Amino acid sequence: MLDLKSEYLYMKSDIDAAIAACLEHQQWILGPEVREFEEKIAEYIGVKHCIGTSSGTDALVLVLRALAIKTKGEEYFNRNDLIITTPFTFTATGDAILRAGATPLFVDIDPATYNIDLKQIRSCLESFPHGLSPIAHCPFRILGILPVHLYGRSCQMDEIMSIAHEYGLFVVEDCAQAFGTEWQKANGERQKVGSIGTAGCLSFFPSKNLGGFGDAGAITTNDNKLVGLIRMLIKHGGKDKYNVAHIGYNARLDTLHAAILLAKLKYVDEFNIRRQYIVQLYTEGLKDIPGIVLPLASCLSPIPNNSSHVFHQFTLRILNGKRDALQRYLKGSGIDSMIYYPVPLHKMKVFSGRCVLYGGQLVSSEIVVEEVLSLPVEPLYSEDLIIEVVKAIREYYIN
Ligand SMILES: *Cc1c(COP(=O)(O)O)cnc(C)c1O
Protein backbone atom coordinates (compact mmCIF):
# COMPACT_ATOMS: atom_id res chain seq x y z
CA MET A 1 0.00 0.00 0.00
CA LEU A 2 2.92 2.35 0.75
CA ASP A 3 6.55 2.61 -0.27
CA LEU A 4 8.24 3.92 2.85
CA LYS A 5 11.70 3.17 1.47
CA SER A 6 11.12 5.54 -1.47
CA GLU A 7 9.78 8.17 0.90
CA TYR A 8 12.96 7.87 2.97
CA LEU A 9 15.18 8.19 -0.11
CA TYR A 10 13.16 11.24 -1.23
CA MET A 11 14.08 13.08 1.98
CA LYS A 12 17.23 11.17 2.90
CA SER A 13 19.58 14.09 3.43
CA ASP A 14 17.17 15.84 5.84
CA ILE A 15 16.52 12.67 7.83
CA ASP A 16 20.16 11.58 7.96
CA ALA A 17 21.21 15.03 9.19
CA ALA A 18 18.50 14.97 11.88
CA ILE A 19 19.64 11.57 13.16
CA ALA A 20 23.30 12.61 13.05
CA ALA A 21 22.54 15.67 15.19
CA CYS A 22 20.98 13.43 17.87
CA LEU A 23 23.97 11.09 17.81
CA GLU A 24 26.11 14.15 18.43
CA HIS A 25 24.19 15.59 21.43
CA GLN A 26 22.98 12.31 23.02
CA GLN A 27 19.97 13.92 24.78
CA TRP A 28 17.63 11.00 24.16
CA ILE A 29 14.89 11.86 26.68
CA LEU A 30 13.03 15.16 26.12
CA GLY A 31 15.94 16.51 24.11
CA PRO A 32 15.80 19.82 22.20
CA GLU A 33 14.07 18.29 19.17
CA VAL A 34 11.04 17.33 21.26
CA ARG A 35 10.36 20.93 22.25
CA GLU A 36 11.05 22.18 18.74
CA PHE A 37 8.69 19.58 17.27
CA GLU A 38 5.97 20.45 19.80
CA GLU A 39 6.28 24.14 18.90
CA LYS A 40 6.15 23.47 15.14
CA ILE A 41 3.13 21.17 15.49
CA ALA A 42 1.27 23.66 17.70
CA GLU A 43 1.88 26.33 15.07
CA TYR A 44 0.91 24.02 12.18
CA ILE A 45 -2.34 22.88 13.82
CA GLY A 46 -3.08 26.36 15.19
CA VAL A 47 -3.21 25.77 18.95
CA LYS A 48 -1.37 27.12 21.98
CA HIS A 49 0.08 23.78 23.09
CA CYS A 50 1.35 20.51 21.73
CA ILE A 51 2.67 17.64 23.84
CA GLY A 52 4.60 14.81 22.21
CA THR A 53 3.59 11.29 23.27
CA SER A 54 4.77 7.73 22.78
CA SER A 55 1.89 6.88 20.38
CA GLY A 56 -1.48 8.06 19.13
CA THR A 57 -3.21 5.55 21.39
CA ASP A 58 -1.35 6.92 24.40
CA ALA A 59 -2.34 10.44 23.33
CA LEU A 60 -6.03 9.42 23.56
CA VAL A 61 -5.61 7.72 26.94
CA LEU A 62 -3.62 10.66 28.34
CA VAL A 63 -6.20 13.25 27.27
CA LEU A 64 -9.07 11.23 28.72
CA ARG A 65 -7.21 10.58 32.00
CA ALA A 66 -6.39 14.29 32.28
CA LEU A 67 -10.06 15.13 31.65
CA ALA A 68 -11.13 12.75 34.43
CA ILE A 69 -8.70 14.44 36.82
CA LYS A 70 -9.66 17.93 35.71
CA THR A 71 -13.44 17.55 35.56
CA LYS A 72 -14.11 14.94 38.28
CA GLY A 73 -11.09 15.20 40.54
CA GLU A 74 -10.62 11.44 40.09
CA GLU A 75 -7.78 9.47 38.53
CA TYR A 76 -10.16 7.59 36.20
CA PHE A 77 -13.67 7.91 34.85
CA ASN A 78 -16.07 5.20 35.99
CA ARG A 79 -18.13 2.75 33.96
CA ASN A 80 -21.25 4.91 34.19
CA ASP A 81 -19.43 7.74 32.42
CA LEU A 82 -20.26 7.46 28.73
CA ILE A 83 -18.25 8.87 25.86
CA ILE A 84 -19.96 9.03 22.47
CA THR A 85 -17.88 7.63 19.63
CA THR A 86 -18.02 5.71 16.36
CA PRO A 87 -17.80 1.91 16.10
CA PHE A 88 -16.22 2.23 12.64
CA THR A 89 -12.65 3.09 13.56
CA PHE A 90 -9.40 1.52 14.69
CA THR A 91 -9.66 -0.39 18.01
CA ALA A 92 -7.49 2.17 19.79
CA THR A 93 -10.28 4.76 19.80
CA GLY A 94 -12.66 2.64 21.87
CA ASP A 95 -9.91 0.95 23.83
CA ALA A 96 -8.63 4.32 25.07
CA ILE A 97 -12.09 5.06 26.49
CA LEU A 98 -12.04 1.75 28.41
CA ARG A 99 -8.49 2.34 29.64
CA ALA A 100 -9.54 5.74 31.00
CA GLY A 101 -12.24 3.92 33.00
CA ALA A 102 -15.24 5.12 30.95
CA THR A 103 -17.69 3.30 28.66
CA PRO A 104 -17.96 3.89 24.91
CA LEU A 105 -21.44 4.83 23.71
CA PHE A 106 -21.35 3.80 20.07
CA VAL A 107 -23.42 5.87 17.66
CA ASP A 108 -23.77 4.74 14.03
CA ILE A 109 -21.99 6.37 11.09
CA ASP A 110 -23.24 8.25 8.05
CA PRO A 111 -22.24 5.87 5.23
CA ALA A 112 -21.72 8.81 2.85
CA THR A 113 -18.74 10.06 4.88
CA TYR A 114 -17.95 7.03 7.11
CA ASN A 115 -17.90 9.47 10.04
CA ILE A 116 -20.18 9.54 13.06
CA ASP A 117 -23.75 10.55 12.19
CA LEU A 118 -24.58 13.97 13.66
CA LYS A 119 -28.31 13.44 13.53
CA GLN A 120 -27.90 10.33 15.64
CA ILE A 121 -25.69 12.06 18.19
CA ARG A 122 -28.42 14.64 18.57
CA SER A 123 -31.26 12.17 18.90
CA CYS A 124 -29.17 10.07 21.29
CA LEU A 125 -28.69 13.04 23.58
CA GLU A 126 -32.36 14.02 23.31
CA SER A 127 -33.65 10.56 24.14
CA PHE A 128 -31.08 9.82 26.77
CA PRO A 129 -31.26 7.84 28.98
CA HIS A 130 -34.39 6.12 27.64
CA GLY A 131 -33.97 3.00 25.60
CA LEU A 132 -30.31 2.65 26.46
CA SER A 133 -30.12 -0.97 27.38
CA PRO A 134 -28.30 -3.39 27.80
CA ILE A 135 -27.13 -2.04 31.16
CA ALA A 136 -30.45 -0.51 32.10
CA HIS A 137 -30.21 0.22 35.81
CA CYS A 138 -26.98 2.20 35.89
CA PRO A 139 -27.00 5.94 36.40
CA PHE A 140 -25.29 6.69 33.11
CA ARG A 141 -24.06 10.16 32.25
CA ILE A 142 -22.77 11.27 28.86
CA LEU A 143 -19.64 13.34 29.43
CA GLY A 144 -18.04 13.77 26.04
CA ILE A 145 -17.80 13.09 22.33
CA LEU A 146 -14.81 11.44 20.66
CA PRO A 147 -15.21 12.01 16.91
CA VAL A 148 -12.79 10.30 14.51
CA HIS A 149 -11.83 12.05 11.27
CA LEU A 150 -11.82 8.73 9.45
CA TYR A 151 -9.61 8.15 6.40
CA GLY A 152 -8.60 11.84 6.57
CA ARG A 153 -12.01 13.47 6.18
CA SER A 154 -13.08 15.97 8.80
CA CYS A 155 -16.22 15.33 10.82
CA GLN A 156 -18.75 18.16 10.77
CA MET A 157 -17.15 20.10 13.56
CA ASP A 158 -19.50 23.14 13.71
CA GLU A 159 -22.41 20.89 14.57
CA ILE A 160 -20.40 18.69 16.94
CA MET A 161 -19.13 21.73 18.84
CA SER A 162 -22.57 23.27 19.06
CA ILE A 163 -24.05 20.02 20.41
CA ALA A 164 -21.16 19.76 22.88
CA HIS A 165 -21.74 23.33 24.00
CA GLU A 166 -25.46 22.77 24.43
CA TYR A 167 -24.99 19.65 26.58
CA GLY A 168 -21.78 20.69 28.38
CA LEU A 169 -19.66 17.91 26.85
CA PHE A 170 -15.94 17.75 26.12
CA VAL A 171 -14.79 16.92 22.58
CA VAL A 172 -11.63 14.90 21.95
CA GLU A 173 -10.78 14.73 18.24
CA ASP A 174 -9.11 11.53 17.01
CA CYS A 175 -6.95 13.03 14.25
CA ALA A 176 -4.75 9.95 13.81
CA GLN A 177 -5.73 9.68 10.13
CA ALA A 178 -6.17 13.38 9.45
CA PHE A 179 -2.88 15.19 9.81
CA GLY A 180 -3.31 18.44 7.86
CA THR A 181 -7.06 18.12 7.32
CA GLU A 182 -8.94 21.42 7.50
CA TRP A 183 -12.48 22.12 8.54
CA GLN A 184 -14.21 25.12 7.01
CA LYS A 185 -16.52 26.86 9.43
CA ALA A 186 -19.87 28.35 8.42
CA ASN A 187 -18.23 31.81 8.26
CA GLY A 188 -15.69 30.50 5.72
CA GLU A 189 -12.77 30.48 8.13
CA ARG A 190 -10.58 27.36 8.03
CA GLN A 191 -9.16 25.51 10.96
CA LYS A 192 -6.98 22.42 11.11
CA VAL A 193 -8.61 19.44 12.81
CA GLY A 194 -7.10 19.02 16.25
CA SER A 195 -7.61 22.72 17.00
CA ILE A 196 -11.40 22.69 17.28
CA GLY A 197 -12.32 20.37 20.16
CA THR A 198 -11.12 20.41 23.76
CA ALA A 199 -8.07 18.49 22.53
CA GLY A 200 -6.82 16.66 19.45
CA CYS A 201 -4.85 13.41 19.30
CA LEU A 202 -2.32 12.79 16.53
CA SER A 203 -0.54 9.59 15.53
CA PHE A 204 2.81 9.33 13.77
CA PHE A 205 2.64 5.55 13.29
CA PRO A 206 4.79 4.81 10.20
CA SER A 207 1.82 4.46 7.83
CA LYS A 208 0.10 7.72 8.85
CA ASN A 209 0.28 10.84 6.65
CA LEU A 210 3.07 12.13 8.87
CA GLY A 211 4.70 8.82 9.75
CA GLY A 212 7.75 8.32 11.94
CA PHE A 213 10.26 5.51 12.28
CA GLY A 214 8.35 3.78 15.06
CA ASP A 215 5.49 4.60 17.42
CA ALA A 216 4.86 8.25 18.25
CA GLY A 217 1.96 10.64 18.76
CA ALA A 218 0.99 14.06 20.06
CA ILE A 219 -1.78 16.01 21.78
CA THR A 220 -2.91 19.49 20.70
CA THR A 221 -4.98 21.80 22.91
CA ASN A 222 -5.57 25.36 24.08
CA ASP A 223 -6.40 24.22 27.64
CA ASN A 224 -3.58 25.18 30.03
CA LYS A 225 -4.87 23.02 32.88
CA LEU A 226 -4.95 19.90 30.68
CA VAL A 227 -1.42 20.58 29.49
CA GLY A 228 -0.12 20.73 33.06
CA LEU A 229 -1.78 17.41 33.89
CA ILE A 230 -0.68 15.66 30.70
CA ARG A 231 2.93 16.81 31.14
CA MET A 232 2.87 15.09 34.54
CA LEU A 233 1.10 11.94 33.30
CA ILE A 234 3.61 11.33 30.48
CA LYS A 235 6.43 11.10 33.01
CA HIS A 236 5.14 8.92 35.83
CA GLY A 237 2.50 11.33 37.14
CA GLY A 238 4.57 13.93 38.92
CA LYS A 239 6.15 17.36 38.47
CA ASP A 240 9.41 15.57 39.25
CA LYS A 241 10.52 12.05 40.15
CA TYR A 242 9.94 12.35 43.91
CA ASN A 243 6.84 14.49 43.87
CA VAL A 244 4.30 12.18 42.27
CA ALA A 245 0.64 13.20 42.37
CA HIS A 246 -1.09 10.96 39.81
CA ILE A 247 -1.09 7.43 38.42
CA GLY A 248 1.22 8.08 35.53
CA TYR A 249 2.88 6.47 32.55
CA ASN A 250 6.15 6.52 30.77
CA ALA A 251 4.65 7.93 27.58
CA ARG A 252 7.06 10.57 26.29
CA LEU A 253 7.90 11.22 22.65
CA ASP A 254 11.51 10.12 22.05
CA THR A 255 14.03 12.74 20.96
CA LEU A 256 15.07 10.62 17.97
CA HIS A 257 11.48 10.30 16.77
CA ALA A 258 10.94 14.04 17.18
CA ALA A 259 14.06 14.77 15.11
CA ILE A 260 12.95 12.46 12.28
CA LEU A 261 9.40 13.83 12.34
CA LEU A 262 10.72 17.40 12.21
CA ALA A 263 12.60 16.48 9.03
CA LYS A 264 9.49 14.82 7.52
CA LEU A 265 7.11 17.64 8.53
CA LYS A 266 8.54 19.82 5.74
CA TYR A 267 7.13 17.40 3.16
CA VAL A 268 3.71 16.67 4.60
CA ASP A 269 1.68 19.30 2.72
CA GLU A 270 3.32 18.38 -0.58
CA PHE A 271 2.54 14.71 0.07
CA ASN A 272 -1.07 15.41 1.06
CA ILE A 273 -1.55 17.27 -2.24
CA ARG A 274 -0.07 14.29 -4.12
CA ARG A 275 -2.53 12.03 -2.35
CA GLN A 276 -5.37 14.26 -3.54
CA TYR A 277 -4.04 14.10 -7.09
CA ILE A 278 -3.90 10.29 -6.97
CA VAL A 279 -7.49 10.25 -5.74
CA GLN A 280 -8.47 12.45 -8.67
CA LEU A 281 -6.93 9.91 -11.08
CA TYR A 282 -8.80 7.08 -9.39
CA THR A 283 -12.03 9.04 -9.43
CA GLU A 284 -11.81 9.80 -13.15
CA GLY A 285 -11.00 6.17 -13.89
CA LEU A 286 -13.70 4.57 -11.76
CA LYS A 287 -16.61 7.01 -11.65
CA ASP A 288 -18.75 5.28 -14.29
CA ILE A 289 -18.64 1.77 -12.82
CA PRO A 290 -21.99 0.84 -11.33
CA GLY A 291 -21.50 -1.09 -8.13
CA ILE A 292 -18.62 1.07 -6.92
CA VAL A 293 -19.33 3.93 -4.54
CA LEU A 294 -16.53 6.51 -4.57
CA PRO A 295 -15.90 8.76 -1.57
CA LEU A 296 -17.71 12.07 -1.67
CA ALA A 297 -15.25 14.44 -3.32
CA SER A 298 -15.27 16.41 -0.10
CA CYS A 299 -17.72 17.74 2.41
CA LEU A 300 -16.81 21.21 1.24
CA SER A 301 -15.47 21.73 -2.26
CA PRO A 302 -13.85 19.79 -5.07
CA ILE A 303 -10.45 18.19 -4.70
CA PRO A 304 -7.61 18.94 -4.99
CA ASN A 305 -7.94 22.64 -4.16
CA ASN A 306 -8.98 22.22 -0.58
CA SER A 307 -7.40 20.08 2.06
CA SER A 308 -10.49 19.08 3.93
CA HIS A 309 -9.72 15.47 3.04
CA VAL A 310 -6.09 14.34 3.18
CA PHE A 311 -6.87 10.78 2.00
CA HIS A 312 -4.98 8.80 4.56
CA GLN A 313 -7.02 6.08 2.85
CA PHE A 314 -8.82 6.08 -0.48
CA THR A 315 -11.74 3.82 0.30
CA LEU A 316 -14.43 2.52 -2.03
CA ARG A 317 -17.61 0.66 -1.29
CA ILE A 318 -17.88 -2.43 -3.48
CA LEU A 319 -21.55 -3.34 -3.68
CA ASN A 320 -23.41 -6.59 -4.43
CA GLY A 321 -21.12 -8.81 -2.34
CA LYS A 322 -18.24 -8.48 -4.80
CA ARG A 323 -15.65 -6.96 -2.46
CA ASP A 324 -13.70 -10.06 -1.50
CA ALA A 325 -13.64 -11.42 -5.05
CA LEU A 326 -12.37 -8.06 -6.35
CA GLN A 327 -9.67 -8.01 -3.70
CA ARG A 328 -8.56 -11.50 -4.74
CA TYR A 329 -8.56 -10.47 -8.40
CA LEU A 330 -6.37 -7.45 -7.63
CA LYS A 331 -4.02 -9.58 -5.56
CA GLY A 332 -3.69 -11.92 -8.56
CA SER A 333 -2.64 -8.88 -10.63
CA GLY A 334 -0.02 -7.94 -8.02
CA ILE A 335 -2.05 -5.07 -6.55
CA ASP A 336 -2.40 -4.66 -2.78
CA SER A 337 -5.60 -3.43 -1.20
CA MET A 338 -6.77 -3.39 2.40
CA ILE A 339 -9.99 -3.62 4.36
CA TYR A 340 -10.25 -0.86 6.97
CA TYR A 341 -12.16 -2.08 8.95
CA PRO A 342 -13.55 -5.60 8.64
CA VAL A 343 -15.10 -5.62 12.15
CA PRO A 344 -16.93 -2.77 13.91
CA LEU A 345 -15.74 -2.26 17.47
CA HIS A 346 -18.99 -3.38 19.12
CA LYS A 347 -18.49 -6.85 17.56
CA MET A 348 -15.12 -7.30 19.29
CA LYS A 349 -14.88 -9.36 22.44
CA VAL A 350 -13.17 -6.63 24.44
CA PHE A 351 -16.22 -4.36 24.05
CA SER A 352 -18.89 -6.95 24.74
CA GLY A 353 -20.64 -5.97 27.95
CA ARG A 354 -18.37 -2.92 28.11
CA CYS A 355 -20.11 -0.67 25.61
CA VAL A 356 -23.55 0.76 24.91
CA LEU A 357 -25.07 0.84 21.41
CA TYR A 358 -27.30 3.79 20.65
CA GLY A 359 -30.65 2.49 19.45
CA GLY A 360 -29.53 -1.07 20.18
CA GLN A 361 -28.04 -1.58 16.71
CA LEU A 362 -25.61 0.06 14.33
CA VAL A 363 -26.90 -0.79 10.89
CA SER A 364 -24.69 1.31 8.60
CA SER A 365 -21.48 0.28 10.36
CA GLU A 366 -22.41 -3.35 9.99
CA ILE A 367 -23.11 -2.90 6.27
CA VAL A 368 -19.97 -0.94 5.33
CA VAL A 369 -17.56 -3.38 6.99
CA GLU A 370 -18.66 -5.89 4.33
CA GLU A 371 -18.13 -3.43 1.46
CA VAL A 372 -15.14 -1.16 2.08
CA LEU A 373 -11.90 -1.59 0.18
CA SER A 374 -8.94 0.78 0.39
CA LEU A 375 -6.60 1.21 -2.60
CA PRO A 376 -2.95 2.33 -2.52
CA VAL A 377 -2.37 6.10 -2.20
CA GLU A 378 1.39 6.22 -1.77
CA PRO A 379 2.23 9.86 -2.56
CA LEU A 380 5.27 8.84 -4.61
CA TYR A 381 3.44 6.38 -6.89
CA SER A 382 3.54 7.36 -10.56
CA GLU A 383 0.43 8.10 -12.60
CA ASP A 384 1.08 4.90 -14.57
CA LEU A 385 0.89 2.78 -11.44
CA ILE A 386 -2.45 4.26 -10.44
CA ILE A 387 -3.78 3.82 -13.99
CA GLU A 388 -2.78 0.15 -13.80
CA VAL A 389 -4.87 -0.27 -10.66
CA VAL A 390 -7.81 1.43 -12.40
CA LYS A 391 -7.38 -0.88 -15.43
CA ALA A 392 -7.34 -3.99 -13.26
CA ILE A 393 -10.56 -2.95 -11.53
CA ARG A 394 -12.24 -2.24 -14.89
CA GLU A 395 -11.09 -5.64 -16.20
CA TYR A 396 -12.65 -7.33 -13.18
CA TYR A 397 -15.99 -5.68 -13.90
CA ILE A 398 -15.92 -6.51 -17.62
CA ASN A 399 -15.17 -10.21 -17.00
C1 LIG B 1 -3.61 4.84 14.11
C2 LIG B 1 -4.82 5.20 14.83
C3 LIG B 1 -4.83 5.35 16.23
C4 LIG B 1 -3.68 4.96 17.12
O1 LIG B 1 -2.46 5.52 16.84
P1 LIG B 1 -1.12 4.74 17.23
O2 LIG B 1 -0.07 5.80 17.04
O3 LIG B 1 -0.97 3.61 16.27
O4 LIG B 1 -1.21 4.31 18.63
C5 LIG B 1 -5.99 5.81 16.84
N1 LIG B 1 -7.09 6.07 16.12
C6 LIG B 1 -7.13 5.91 14.79
C7 LIG B 1 -8.39 6.25 14.07
C8 LIG B 1 -6.00 5.45 14.09
O5 LIG B 1 -6.06 5.29 12.77
The ligand as an ORCA input file, in Angstrom:
! r2SCAN-3c Opt
* xyz 0 1
  C      -3.610      4.837     14.111
  C      -4.817      5.198     14.833
  C      -4.828      5.352     16.228
  C      -3.682      4.958     17.124
  O      -2.461      5.521     16.839
  P      -1.115      4.741     17.229
  O      -0.070      5.805     17.037
  O      -0.966      3.605     16.272
  O      -1.215      4.306     18.634
  C      -5.990      5.805     16.843
  N      -7.089      6.071     16.120
  C      -7.135      5.908     14.789
  C      -8.386      6.253     14.066
  C      -6.004      5.455     14.094
  O      -6.056      5.291     12.771
*
